[in-house]
């Protein structure tokens, strides 16, 4: 997408149920921090605008931006909004339309600050849907597996979405999707034409079941903060525990070292796009005494040439059972599987990812792989993703005593 894409996060200072909730501390950060971080980390977003009527919220956001060492926060810009668009009765669309009249962009993602469980990966998946040819708008949803009933005025109840004589088991029940309010994507042209955040051919991207909840009342706050704390703790423990004693670093090729595309010359030769960033990363690994290699189901000469150029210690091509191959490598090198890091992106990587000490994946990976990975990169495959994993490992590696 070559057009200019922006994120719009409207926040106001006049919340009645939780005063100034958008900058109230959640897990050590102001509430709005979490959605700003997700938007800034999304590859498809060029600029992140937070629109507020509150000087206190503005000052807090500027302090966040100044304190952050992550350069993606350079995308953030705090702007004002009129009193009319920030009133108790004003619609979110009124703030969006006010913004659209004064700023230049082609596509907009509306993000609700009250959805702190939103991630950059959720947004990247939303934009992947939005870029499909038959899509005009995208919204985020959560799949619920509840049995719905309607109740008439006389108290008579009727099942709406299942047959109670044939009650399905949870794993057999598809359930239904509920709008969770986290984000909406559309074009500026459609927003101005319809006055609505979504229109035309709409598609839905599913988010984690925990994201069903929004923060409207103090009880919501406590529950979501608990969920966020649990996620942050799991990420920290899962990521760091496996990194400290890595002795072998392995990666898949297509989708990880490359963008997963298949390119052909006029002569029919197959081409692949690699990133120079990854090449230097492998050198940094080897300088720390870590064995490096590629384990792939492919069997291509150009992959062999790339491995040779990178001076990799290990190259295994045409592999169908990656786990067995890596287990044999561990026996040869006298190391354990817990001392291995692996980067993969597809279902044939799952067994190995689950067995190694540290697993990583990329934004374009299949969902079931990203769900089990200890670390999912911000950079795409073929765009420095492997280098990002290498830097993370090296920054957290336990120094030899």
C-alpha atoms as a printed R data frame, in Angstrom:
    type eleno elety resid chain resno       x       y       z
1   ATOM     1    CA   UNK     A     1   0.000   0.000   0.000
2   ATOM     2    CA   UNK     A     2   1.728   3.192  -1.246
3   ATOM     3    CA   UNK     A     3  -0.976   5.561  -0.021
4   ATOM     4    CA   UNK     A     4  -0.691   7.438   3.259
5   ATOM     5    CA   UNK     A     5  -2.241   5.473   6.117
6   ATOM     6    CA   UNK     A     6  -2.835   6.977   9.545
7   ATOM     7    CA   UNK     A     7  -4.145   5.868  12.912
8   ATOM     8    CA   UNK     A     8  -6.645   8.083  14.704
9   ATOM     9    CA   UNK     A     9  -7.092   7.705  18.479
10  ATOM    10    CA   UNK     A    10  -9.664  10.099  19.966
11  ATOM    11    CA   UNK     A    11  -9.354  10.646  23.716
12  ATOM    12    CA   UNK     A    12 -11.154  13.197  25.842
13  ATOM    13    CA   UNK     A    13 -10.718  14.441  29.361
14  ATOM    14    CA   UNK     A    14 -14.378  14.381  30.337
15  ATOM    15    CA   UNK     A    15 -14.923  10.719  31.244
16  ATOM    16    CA   UNK     A    16 -17.592  10.486  33.957
17  ATOM    17    CA   UNK     A    17 -17.252   6.876  35.185
18  ATOM    18    CA   UNK     A    18 -13.434   6.987  35.549
19  ATOM    19    CA   UNK     A    19 -12.108  10.586  35.594
20  ATOM    20    CA   UNK     A    20  -9.200  11.106  33.153
21  ATOM    21    CA   UNK     A    21  -9.177   7.348  32.565
22  ATOM    22    CA   UNK     A    22  -7.126   7.680  29.376
23  ATOM    23    CA   UNK     A    23  -4.043   8.632  31.411
24  ATOM    24    CA   UNK     A    24  -4.838   6.642  34.543
25  ATOM    25    CA   UNK     A    25  -2.011   4.178  35.213
26  ATOM    26    CA   UNK     A    26  -2.513   0.629  33.949
27  ATOM    27    CA   UNK     A    27   0.367  -1.802  34.499
28  ATOM    28    CA   UNK     A    28   2.690   1.131  35.126
29  ATOM    29    CA   UNK     A    29   1.756   3.096  31.988
30  ATOM    30    CA   UNK     A    30  -1.053   5.543  31.166
31  ATOM    31    CA   UNK     A    31  -3.981   3.682  29.597
32  ATOM    32    CA   UNK     A    32  -3.585   5.386  26.213
33  ATOM    33    CA   UNK     A    33   0.066   4.248  26.037
34  ATOM    34    CA   UNK     A    34  -0.900   0.675  25.159
35  ATOM    35    CA   UNK     A    35  -2.932   1.494  22.046
36  ATOM    36    CA   UNK     A    36  -0.426   4.144  20.941
37  ATOM    37    CA   UNK     A    37   2.360   1.546  21.239
38  ATOM    38    CA   UNK     A    38   0.353  -0.952  19.180
39  ATOM    39    CA   UNK     A    39  -0.367   1.634  16.471
40  ATOM    40    CA   UNK     A    40   3.228   2.864  16.339
41  ATOM    41    CA   UNK     A    41   4.436  -0.734  16.039
42  ATOM    42    CA   UNK     A    42   2.160  -1.515  13.089
43  ATOM    43    CA   UNK     A    43   4.108  -1.734   9.824
44  ATOM    44    CA   UNK     A    44   1.256  -0.327   7.733
45  ATOM    45    CA   UNK     A    45   0.679   2.867   9.706
46  ATOM    46    CA   UNK     A    46   2.640   5.958   8.660
47  ATOM    47    CA   UNK     A    47   1.447   8.361  11.369
48  ATOM    48    CA   UNK     A    48  -0.410   8.026  14.671
49  ATOM    49    CA   UNK     A    49  -2.639  10.953  15.657
50  ATOM    50    CA   UNK     A    50  -4.065  11.233  19.158
51  ATOM    51    CA   UNK     A    51  -6.812  13.878  19.255
52  ATOM    52    CA   UNK     A    52  -7.632  15.325  22.666
53  ATOM    53    CA   UNK     A    53  -9.347  18.289  24.278
54  ATOM    54    CA   UNK     A    54  -7.300  17.897  27.482
55  ATOM    55    CA   UNK     A    55  -4.039  19.745  28.154
56  ATOM    56    CA   UNK     A    56  -3.195  17.174  30.807
57  ATOM    57    CA   UNK     A    57  -3.592  14.270  28.383
58  ATOM    58    CA   UNK     A    58  -1.529  16.134  25.781
59  ATOM    59    CA   UNK     A    59   1.293  16.745  28.275
60  ATOM    60    CA   UNK     A    60   1.258  13.111  29.383
61  ATOM    61    CA   UNK     A    61   1.531  11.853  25.797
62  ATOM    62    CA   UNK     A    62   4.389  14.215  25.010
63  ATOM    63    CA   UNK     A    63   6.221  12.979  28.111
64  ATOM    64    CA   UNK     A    64   5.736   9.397  26.932
65  ATOM    65    CA   UNK     A    65   7.117  10.223  23.506
66  ATOM    66    CA   UNK     A    66  10.135  11.978  24.981
67  ATOM    67    CA   UNK     A    67  10.903   9.125  27.380
68  ATOM    68    CA   UNK     A    68  10.545   6.290  24.840
69  ATOM    69    CA   UNK     A    69  13.794   4.968  23.378
70  ATOM    70    CA   UNK     A    70  11.862   3.072  20.699
71  ATOM    71    CA   UNK     A    71  12.045   5.201  17.552
72  ATOM    72    CA   UNK     A    72   8.656   3.976  16.314
73  ATOM    73    CA   UNK     A    73   7.136   6.465  18.765
74  ATOM    74    CA   UNK     A    74   8.340   9.152  16.361
75  ATOM    75    CA   UNK     A    75   5.126   8.345  14.462
76  ATOM    76    CA   UNK     A    76   3.067   9.899  17.273
77  ATOM    77    CA   UNK     A    77   1.547  13.367  16.944
78  ATOM    78    CA   UNK     A    78  -0.829  14.863  19.522
79  ATOM    79    CA   UNK     A    79  -3.456  17.192  18.099
80  ATOM    80    CA   UNK     A    80  -6.458  19.087  19.424
81  ATOM    81    CA   UNK     A    81 -10.168  18.477  18.925
82  ATOM    82    CA   UNK     A    82 -13.115  20.815  19.290
83  ATOM    83    CA   UNK     A    83 -15.304  20.954  22.391
84  ATOM    84    CA   UNK     A    84 -18.244  19.887  20.217
85  ATOM    85    CA   UNK     A    85 -16.566  16.656  19.096
86  ATOM    86    CA   UNK     A    86 -15.454  15.899  22.684
87  ATOM    87    CA   UNK     A    87 -18.825  16.367  24.357
88  ATOM    88    CA   UNK     A    88 -20.724  13.591  26.165
89  ATOM    89    CA   UNK     A    89 -23.242  13.361  23.324
90  ATOM    90    CA   UNK     A    90 -20.886  13.629  20.339
91  ATOM    91    CA   UNK     A    91 -20.321  10.538  18.197
92  ATOM    92    CA   UNK     A    92 -16.856   9.203  17.439
93  ATOM    93    CA   UNK     A    93 -17.633   9.803  13.761
94  ATOM    94    CA   UNK     A    94 -17.924  13.532  14.444
95  ATOM    95    CA   UNK     A    95 -14.316  13.552  15.680
96  ATOM    96    CA   UNK     A    96 -13.206  11.505  12.685
97  ATOM    97    CA   UNK     A    97 -14.920  13.820  10.212
98  ATOM    98    CA   UNK     A    98 -13.494  16.895  11.930
99  ATOM    99    CA   UNK     A    99 -10.047  15.355  11.608
100 ATOM   100    CA   UNK     A   100 -10.578  14.340   7.968
101 ATOM   101    CA   UNK     A   101 -11.459  17.905   7.004
102 ATOM   102    CA   UNK     A   102  -8.114  19.189   8.273
103 ATOM   103    CA   UNK     A   103  -5.552  16.440   7.583
104 ATOM   104    CA   UNK     A   104  -4.241  14.721   4.487
105 ATOM   105    CA   UNK     A   105  -4.396  10.915   4.331
106 ATOM   106    CA   UNK     A   106  -5.777   8.095   2.183
107 ATOM   107    CA   UNK     A   107  -6.673   5.414   4.735
108 ATOM   108    CA   UNK     A   108  -7.576   5.615   8.399
109 ATOM   109    CA   UNK     A   109  -7.716   3.145  11.268
110 ATOM   110    CA   UNK     A   110  -9.850   4.294  14.178
111 ATOM   111    CA   UNK     A   111  -8.438   2.902  17.433
112 ATOM   112    CA   UNK     A   112 -10.226   3.002  20.784
113 ATOM   113    CA   UNK     A   113  -7.924   3.893  23.677
114 ATOM   114    CA   UNK     A   114 -10.083   1.739  25.973
115 ATOM   115    CA   UNK     A   115  -8.768  -1.437  24.305
116 ATOM   116    CA   UNK     A   116  -5.264  -1.797  25.830
117 ATOM   117    CA   UNK     A   117  -5.000  -5.484  24.859
118 ATOM   118    CA   UNK     A   118  -4.719  -4.468  21.190
119 ATOM   119    CA   UNK     A   119  -1.377  -5.427  19.589
120 ATOM   120    CA   UNK     A   120   0.531  -4.334  16.499
121 ATOM   121    CA   UNK     A   121   0.025  -7.849  15.147
122 ATOM   122    CA   UNK     A   122  -3.768  -7.440  15.403
123 ATOM   123    CA   UNK     A   123  -3.499  -4.275  13.320
124 ATOM   124    CA   UNK     A   124  -1.145  -5.874  10.781
125 ATOM   125    CA   UNK     A   125  -3.652  -8.708  10.310
126 ATOM   126    CA   UNK     A   126  -6.427  -6.166   9.887
127 ATOM   127    CA   UNK     A   127  -4.515  -4.361   7.154
128 ATOM   128    CA   UNK     A   128  -3.732  -7.662   5.421
129 ATOM   129    CA   UNK     A   129  -7.506  -8.140   5.058
130 ATOM   130    CA   UNK     A   130  -8.050  -4.511   4.070
131 ATOM   131    CA   UNK     A   131  -5.550  -4.802   1.218
132 ATOM   132    CA   UNK     A   132  -7.534  -7.623  -0.393
133 ATOM   133    CA   UNK     A   133  -9.177  -6.506  -3.625
134 ATOM   134    CA   UNK     A   134 -12.765  -7.048  -2.514
135 ATOM   135    CA   UNK     A   135 -12.551  -5.147   0.806
136 ATOM   136    CA   UNK     A   136 -13.679  -1.593   1.619
137 ATOM   137    CA   UNK     A   137 -13.556  -1.689   5.435
138 ATOM   138    CA   UNK     A   138 -12.348  -3.907   8.279
139 ATOM   139    CA   UNK     A   139 -13.427  -4.142  11.902
140 ATOM   140    CA   UNK     A   140 -12.113  -6.163  14.849
141 ATOM   141    CA   UNK     A   141 -14.234  -8.869  16.438
142 ATOM   142    CA   UNK     A   142 -14.066 -11.585  19.082
143 ATOM   143    CA   UNK     A   143 -15.578 -15.031  18.607
144 ATOM   144    CA   UNK     A   144 -17.988 -15.948  21.378
145 ATOM   145    CA   UNK     A   145 -19.237 -19.454  22.068
146 ATOM   146    CA   UNK     A   146 -22.341 -18.631  24.081
147 ATOM   147    CA   UNK     A   147 -25.887 -19.844  23.693
148 ATOM   148    CA   UNK     A   148 -28.143 -16.863  22.978
149 ATOM   149    CA   UNK     A   149 -31.807 -16.585  23.970
150 ATOM   150    CA   UNK     A   150 -34.542 -14.019  23.423
151 ATOM   151    CA   UNK     A   151 -37.143 -13.411  26.119
152 ATOM   152    CA   UNK     A   152 -40.620 -12.169  25.197
153 ATOM   153    CA   UNK     A   153 -42.674  -9.737  27.282
154 ATOM   154    CA   UNK     A   154 -44.525 -12.642  28.899
155 ATOM   155    CA   UNK     A   155 -41.255 -14.287  29.934
156 ATOM   156    CA   UNK     A   156 -41.225 -16.956  27.210
157 ATOM   157    CA   UNK     A   157 -37.652 -17.738  26.143
158 ATOM   158    CA   UNK     A   158 -36.469 -18.939  22.734
159 ATOM   159    CA   UNK     A   159 -33.015 -20.210  21.715
160 ATOM   160    CA   UNK     A   160 -31.547 -18.079  18.938
161 ATOM   161    CA   UNK     A   161 -28.365 -19.804  17.830
162 ATOM   162    CA   UNK     A   162 -28.589 -23.491  18.759
163 ATOM   163    CA   UNK     A   163 -30.919 -26.428  19.179
164 ATOM   164    CA   UNK     A   164 -31.112 -27.257  22.878
165 ATOM   165    CA   UNK     A   165 -32.176 -30.815  22.025
166 ATOM   166    CA   UNK     A   166 -28.804 -31.186  20.318
167 ATOM   167    CA   UNK     A   167 -26.549 -29.067  22.506
168 ATOM   168    CA   UNK     A   168 -23.148 -28.833  20.754
169 ATOM   169    CA   UNK     A   169 -19.860 -29.274  22.576
170 ATOM   170    CA   UNK     A   170 -17.708 -26.149  22.718
171 ATOM   171    CA   UNK     A   171 -15.140 -27.505  20.266
172 ATOM   172    CA   UNK     A   172 -17.928 -28.313  17.794
173 ATOM   173    CA   UNK     A   173 -19.689 -24.960  18.112
174 ATOM   174    CA   UNK     A   174 -18.568 -22.258  15.682
175 ATOM   175    CA   UNK     A   175 -20.134 -19.570  17.816
176 ATOM   176    CA   UNK     A   176 -20.568 -16.033  16.528
177 ATOM   177    CA   UNK     A   177 -18.471 -12.885  16.196
178 ATOM   178    CA   UNK     A   178 -18.985  -9.842  18.399
179 ATOM   179    CA   UNK     A   179 -17.654  -6.364  17.616
180 ATOM   180    CA   UNK     A   180 -15.093  -5.567  20.335
181 ATOM   181    CA   UNK     A   181 -14.543  -1.915  19.412
182 ATOM   182    CA   UNK     A   182 -10.747  -2.131  19.255
183 ATOM   183    CA   UNK     A   183 -10.232  -0.830  15.714
184 ATOM   184    CA   UNK     A   184 -11.873  -0.030  12.365
185 ATOM   185    CA   UNK     A   185 -10.178   0.539   9.002
186 ATOM   186    CA   UNK     A   186 -11.588   2.421   6.024
187 ATOM   187    CA   UNK     A   187 -10.610   4.973   3.405
188 ATOM   188    CA   UNK     A   188 -10.874   8.729   3.741
189 ATOM   189    CA   UNK     A   189 -13.091   8.798   0.645
190 ATOM   190    CA   UNK     A   190 -15.588   6.365   2.174
191 ATOM   191    CA   UNK     A   191 -15.527   8.114   5.546
192 ATOM   192    CA   UNK     A   192 -16.403  11.442   3.934
193 ATOM   193    CA   UNK     A   193 -18.994   9.889   1.616
194 ATOM   194    CA   UNK     A   194 -20.877   7.888   4.247
195 ATOM   195    CA   UNK     A   195 -20.042   9.690   7.492
196 ATOM   196    CA   UNK     A   196 -19.385   6.270   9.038
197 ATOM   197    CA   UNK     A   197 -16.311   4.423  10.327
198 ATOM   198    CA   UNK     A   198 -17.068   1.384   8.116
199 ATOM   199    CA   UNK     A   199 -19.018   0.950   4.880
200 ATOM   200    CA   UNK     A   200 -19.175  -1.020   1.660
201 ATOM   201    CA   UNK     A   201 -17.761  -4.544   1.679
202 ATOM   202    CA   UNK     A   202 -16.748  -5.129   5.299
203 ATOM   203    CA   UNK     A   203 -14.470  -7.887   6.588
204 ATOM   204    CA   UNK     A   204 -13.734  -8.853  10.180
205 ATOM   205    CA   UNK     A   205 -10.440  -9.775  11.814
206 ATOM   206    CA   UNK     A   206 -10.672 -11.932  14.932
207 ATOM   207    CA   UNK     A   207  -8.782 -10.934  18.075
208 ATOM   208    CA   UNK     A   208  -8.002 -12.871  21.242
209 ATOM   209    CA   UNK     A   209 -11.024 -13.798  23.358
210 ATOM   210    CA   UNK     A   210  -9.739 -11.629  26.244
211 ATOM   211    CA   UNK     A   211 -10.204  -8.510  24.099
212 ATOM   212    CA   UNK     A   212 -13.990  -8.844  24.277
213 ATOM   213    CA   UNK     A   213 -13.961  -6.413  27.211
214 ATOM   214    CA   UNK     A   214 -13.705  -2.610  26.998
215 ATOM   215    CA   UNK     A   215 -13.107  -0.201  29.859
216 ATOM   216    CA   UNK     A   216 -16.301   1.614  30.760
217 ATOM   217    CA   UNK     A   217 -16.604   1.041  34.508
218 ATOM   218    CA   UNK     A   218 -14.110   0.626  37.420
219 ATOM   219    CA   UNK     A   219 -14.844  -3.123  37.501
220 ATOM   220    CA   UNK     A   220 -13.795  -3.381  33.831
221 ATOM   221    CA   UNK     A   221 -10.538  -1.659  34.705
222 ATOM   222    CA   UNK     A   222  -9.550  -4.201  37.331
223 ATOM   223    CA   UNK     A   223 -10.329  -7.157  35.101
224 ATOM   224    CA   UNK     A   224  -8.481  -5.826  32.024
225 ATOM   225    CA   UNK     A   225  -5.475  -4.758  34.076
226 ATOM   226    CA   UNK     A   226  -5.253  -8.309  35.408
227 ATOM   227    CA   UNK     A   227  -5.388  -9.706  31.855
228 ATOM   228    CA   UNK     A   228  -2.721  -7.278  30.665
229 ATOM   229    CA   UNK     A   229  -0.461  -8.063  33.617
230 ATOM   230    CA   UNK     A   230  -0.801 -11.765  32.883
231 ATOM   231    CA   UNK     A   231   0.115 -11.225  29.234
232 ATOM   232    CA   UNK     A   232   3.125  -9.036  30.022
233 ATOM   233    CA   UNK     A   233   4.384 -11.509  32.617
234 ATOM   234    CA   UNK     A   234   4.004 -14.434  30.228
235 ATOM   235    CA   UNK     A   235   5.844 -12.557  27.489
236 ATOM   236    CA   UNK     A   236   8.702 -11.597  29.777
237 ATOM   237    CA   UNK     A   237   9.081 -15.055  31.295
238 ATOM   238    CA   UNK     A   238   8.630 -16.903  28.040
239 ATOM   239    CA   UNK     A   239  10.975 -14.705  26.068
240 ATOM   240    CA   UNK     A   240  13.825 -14.304  28.511
241 ATOM   241    CA   UNK     A   241  13.884 -17.795  30.001
242 ATOM   242    CA   UNK     A   242  14.774 -19.399  26.696
243 ATOM   243    CA   UNK     A   243  17.265 -16.790  25.512
244 ATOM   244    CA   UNK     A   244  19.900 -16.826  28.215
245 ATOM   245    CA   UNK     A   245  21.769 -20.004  27.216
246 ATOM   246    CA   UNK     A   246  21.336 -20.274  23.452
247 ATOM   247    CA   UNK     A   247  24.153 -22.156  21.713
248 ATOM   248    CA   UNK     A   248  22.569 -22.855  18.315
249 ATOM   249    CA   UNK     A   249  20.476 -20.476  16.201
250 ATOM   250    CA   UNK     A   250  18.441 -21.914  13.325
251 ATOM   251    CA   UNK     A   251  15.852 -20.499  10.964
252 ATOM   252    CA   UNK     A   252  13.513 -21.531   8.196
253 ATOM   253    CA   UNK     A   253  14.162 -19.880   4.843
254 ATOM   254    CA   UNK     A   254  10.983 -18.892   2.966
255 ATOM   255    CA   UNK     A   255   8.859 -16.422   4.916
256 ATOM   256    CA   UNK     A   256  11.614 -15.800   7.486
257 ATOM   257    CA   UNK     A   257  14.841 -15.030   5.594
258 ATOM   258    CA   UNK     A   258  12.706 -14.104   2.573
259 ATOM   259    CA   UNK     A   259   9.343 -12.417   2.139
260 ATOM   260    CA   UNK     A   260   7.807 -15.738   1.097
261 ATOM   261    CA   UNK     A   261   7.211 -14.526  -2.454
262 ATOM   262    CA   UNK     A   262   8.072 -16.526  -5.557
263 ATOM   263    CA   UNK     A   263   9.750 -14.416  -8.223
264 ATOM   264    CA   UNK     A   264  10.654 -15.586 -11.730
265 ATOM   265    CA   UNK     A   265  12.865 -14.032 -14.387
266 ATOM   266    CA   UNK     A   266  11.926 -13.966 -18.068
267 ATOM   267    CA   UNK     A   267  14.015 -17.112 -18.462
268 ATOM   268    CA   UNK     A   268  11.952 -18.891 -15.795
269 ATOM   269    CA   UNK     A   269  14.666 -18.736 -13.130
270 ATOM   270    CA   UNK     A   270  13.343 -18.629  -9.573
271 ATOM   271    CA   UNK     A   271  14.475 -15.631  -7.518
272 ATOM   272    CA   UNK     A   272  14.345 -14.875  -3.799
273 ATOM   273    CA   UNK     A   273  14.671 -11.616  -1.874
274 ATOM   274    CA   UNK     A   274  16.986 -11.732   1.172
275 ATOM   275    CA   UNK     A   275  17.816  -8.936   3.626
276 ATOM   276    CA   UNK     A   276  21.403  -7.770   4.189
277 ATOM   277    CA   UNK     A   277  20.396  -6.990   7.779
278 ATOM   278    CA   UNK     A   278  20.030 -10.706   8.479
279 ATOM   279    CA   UNK     A   279  23.448 -11.427   7.002
280 ATOM   280    CA   UNK     A   280  25.230  -9.164   9.454
281 ATOM   281    CA   UNK     A   281  23.125 -10.623  12.250
282 ATOM   282    CA   UNK     A   282  24.460 -14.108  11.560
283 ATOM   283    CA   UNK     A   283  28.007 -12.754  11.733
284 ATOM   284    CA   UNK     A   284  27.300 -11.196  15.125
285 ATOM   285    CA   UNK     A   285  25.970 -14.559  16.318
286 ATOM   286    CA   UNK     A   286  29.046 -16.439  15.155
287 ATOM   287    CA   UNK     A   287  31.295 -13.894  16.865
288 ATOM   288    CA   UNK     A   288  29.603 -14.882  20.125
289 ATOM   289    CA   UNK     A   289  30.348 -18.552  19.469
290 ATOM   290    CA   UNK     A   290  26.785 -19.511  18.521
291 ATOM   291    CA   UNK     A   291  26.265 -22.069  15.760
292 ATOM   292    CA   UNK     A   292  24.043 -20.720  12.971
293 ATOM   293    CA   UNK     A   293  22.098 -22.449  10.234
294 ATOM   294    CA   UNK     A   294  19.094 -22.906   7.979
295 ATOM   295    CA   UNK     A   295  16.641 -25.808   8.257
296 ATOM   296    CA   UNK     A   296  14.220 -25.806   5.332
297 ATOM   297    CA   UNK     A   297  11.837 -28.038   3.448
298 ATOM   298    CA   UNK     A   298  13.079 -26.492   0.213
299 ATOM   299    CA   UNK     A   299  15.893 -27.871  -1.891
300 ATOM   300    CA   UNK     A   300  17.143 -24.932  -3.943
301 ATOM   301    CA   UNK     A   301  20.628 -24.090  -5.158
302 ATOM   302    CA   UNK     A   302  20.125 -20.393  -4.468
303 ATOM   303    CA   UNK     A   303  19.434 -21.193  -0.772
304 ATOM   304    CA   UNK     A   304  22.705 -23.147  -0.667
305 ATOM   305    CA   UNK     A   305  24.522 -20.211  -2.245
306 ATOM   306    CA   UNK     A   306  23.058 -17.819   0.334
307 ATOM   307    CA   UNK     A   307  24.110 -20.121   3.196
308 ATOM   308    CA   UNK     A   308  27.621 -20.325   1.759
309 ATOM   309    CA   UNK     A   309  27.871 -16.557   1.401
310 ATOM   310    CA   UNK     A   310  26.773 -16.139   5.024
311 ATOM   311    CA   UNK     A   311  29.335 -18.758   6.147
312 ATOM   312    CA   UNK     A   312  26.660 -20.654   8.059
313 ATOM   313    CA   UNK     A   313  27.671 -23.675  10.116
314 ATOM   314    CA   UNK     A   314  24.556 -25.699   9.241
315 ATOM   315    CA   UNK     A   315  22.412 -26.150   6.155
316 ATOM   316    CA   UNK     A   316  19.752 -28.839   5.921
317 ATOM   317    CA   UNK     A   317  17.492 -28.698   2.847
318 ATOM   318    CA   UNK     A   318  14.581 -30.860   1.733
319 ATOM   319    CA   UNK     A   319  13.715 -31.582   5.371
320 ATOM   320    CA   UNK     A   320  10.249 -32.952   6.118
321 ATOM   321    CA   UNK     A   321  10.852 -33.810   9.788
322 ATOM   322    CA   UNK     A   322  12.628 -30.745  11.148
323 ATOM   323    CA   UNK     A   323  12.412 -31.812  14.773
324 ATOM   324    CA   UNK     A   324  14.310 -35.076  14.169
325 ATOM   325    CA   UNK     A   325  17.005 -33.272  12.188
326 ATOM   326    CA   UNK     A   326  17.585 -30.718  14.957
327 ATOM   327    CA   UNK     A   327  17.584 -33.409  17.637
328 ATOM   328    CA   UNK     A   328  20.357 -35.185  15.696
329 ATOM   329    CA   UNK     A   329  22.288 -31.904  15.386
330 ATOM   330    CA   UNK     A   330  22.042 -31.457  19.151
331 ATOM   331    CA   UNK     A   331  23.466 -34.939  19.721
332 ATOM   332    CA   UNK     A   332  26.328 -34.176  17.339
333 ATOM   333    CA   UNK     A   333  27.148 -30.883  19.054
334 ATOM   334    CA   UNK     A   334  26.614 -32.115  22.616
335 ATOM   335    CA   UNK     A   335  23.905 -29.566  23.430
336 ATOM   336    CA   UNK     A   336  20.271 -29.802  24.495
337 ATOM   337    CA   UNK     A   337  17.142 -28.696  22.632
338 ATOM   338    CA   UNK     A   338  16.681 -26.017  25.297
339 ATOM   339    CA   UNK     A   339  19.912 -24.419  24.043
340 ATOM   340    CA   UNK     A   340  18.477 -24.005  20.532
341 ATOM   341    CA   UNK     A   341  16.614 -21.004  19.105
342 ATOM   342    CA   UNK     A   342  14.498 -21.418  15.980
343 ATOM   343    CA   UNK     A   343  12.569 -19.017  13.718
344 ATOM   344    CA   UNK     A   344   9.641 -20.484  11.760
345 ATOM   345    CA   UNK     A   345   6.422 -19.377  10.127
346 ATOM   346    CA   UNK     A   346   4.313 -22.330   8.993
347 ATOM   347    CA   UNK     A   347   2.638 -25.443  10.373
348 ATOM   348    CA   UNK     A   348   5.593 -27.684   9.441
349 ATOM   349    CA   UNK     A   349   7.613 -25.655  11.986
350 ATOM   350    CA   UNK     A   350   5.246 -26.199  14.919
351 ATOM   351    CA   UNK     A   351   6.830 -29.304  16.448
352 ATOM   352    CA   UNK     A   352  10.292 -27.778  16.369
353 ATOM   353    CA   UNK     A   353   9.116 -24.427  17.715
354 ATOM   354    CA   UNK     A   354   7.493 -26.181  20.662
355 ATOM   355    CA   UNK     A   355  10.615 -28.222  21.410
356 ATOM   356    CA   UNK     A   356  13.356 -25.568  21.370
357 ATOM   357    CA   UNK     A   357  14.409 -23.305  24.222
358 ATOM   358    CA   UNK     A   358  13.449 -20.126  22.371
359 ATOM   359    CA   UNK     A   359  10.986 -19.890  19.493
360 ATOM   360    CA   UNK     A   360  10.301 -16.926  17.244
361 ATOM   361    CA   UNK     A   361   8.051 -16.131  14.315
362 ATOM   362    CA   UNK     A   362   7.172 -13.292  11.933
363 ATOM   363    CA   UNK     A   363   4.062 -11.128  11.344
364 ATOM   364    CA   UNK     A   364   3.116 -13.030   8.180
365 ATOM   365    CA   UNK     A   365   3.200 -16.453   9.854
366 ATOM   366    CA   UNK     A   366   0.089 -18.615  10.228
367 ATOM   367    CA   UNK     A   367  -1.849 -17.840  13.396
368 ATOM   368    CA   UNK     A   368  -1.290 -21.188  15.119
369 ATOM   369    CA   UNK     A   369   2.471 -20.665  14.836
370 ATOM   370    CA   UNK     A   370   2.386 -17.111  16.194
371 ATOM   371    CA   UNK     A   371   0.278 -18.299  19.119
372 ATOM   372    CA   UNK     A   372   3.005 -20.700  20.313
373 ATOM   373    CA   UNK     A   373   6.049 -18.531  19.538
374 ATOM   374    CA   UNK     A   374   7.902 -16.894  22.441
375 ATOM   375    CA   UNK     A   375   8.589 -13.858  20.270
376 ATOM   376    CA   UNK     A   376   6.912 -12.425  17.166
377 ATOM   377    CA   UNK     A   377   8.941  -9.829  15.292
378 ATOM   378    CA   UNK     A   378   7.793  -6.393  14.244
379 ATOM   379    CA   UNK     A   379   9.825  -6.593  11.024
380 ATOM   380    CA   UNK     A   380   8.469  -8.808   8.235
381 ATOM   381    CA   UNK     A   381  10.145 -11.887   6.823
382 ATOM   382    CA   UNK     A   382  12.769 -10.860   4.284
383 ATOM   383    CA   UNK     A   383  12.824  -7.382   5.836
384 ATOM   384    CA   UNK     A   384  15.169  -7.928   8.781
385 ATOM   385    CA   UNK     A   385  12.947 -10.152  10.922
386 ATOM   386    CA   UNK     A   386  15.723 -12.675  11.610
387 ATOM   387    CA   UNK     A   387  18.079  -9.819  12.522
388 ATOM   388    CA   UNK     A   388  15.487  -8.571  15.035
389 ATOM   389    CA   UNK     A   389  15.397 -12.006  16.696
390 ATOM   390    CA   UNK     A   390  19.197 -12.154  16.732
391 ATOM   391    CA   UNK     A   391  19.445  -8.737  18.391
392 ATOM   392    CA   UNK     A   392  16.909  -9.781  21.007
393 ATOM   393    CA   UNK     A   393  18.855 -12.946  21.792
394 ATOM   394    CA   UNK     A   394  22.212 -11.176  21.956
395 ATOM   395    CA   UNK     A   395  20.816  -8.461  24.226
396 ATOM   396    CA   UNK     A   396  19.566 -11.082  26.683
397 ATOM   397    CA   UNK     A   397  22.216 -13.765  26.328
398 ATOM   398    CA   UNK     A   398  23.820 -14.967  29.541
399 ATOM   399    CA   UNK     A   399  27.511 -14.054  29.481
400 ATOM   400    CA   UNK     A   400  29.947 -16.953  30.008
401 ATOM   401    CA   UNK     A   401  31.448 -17.042  33.507
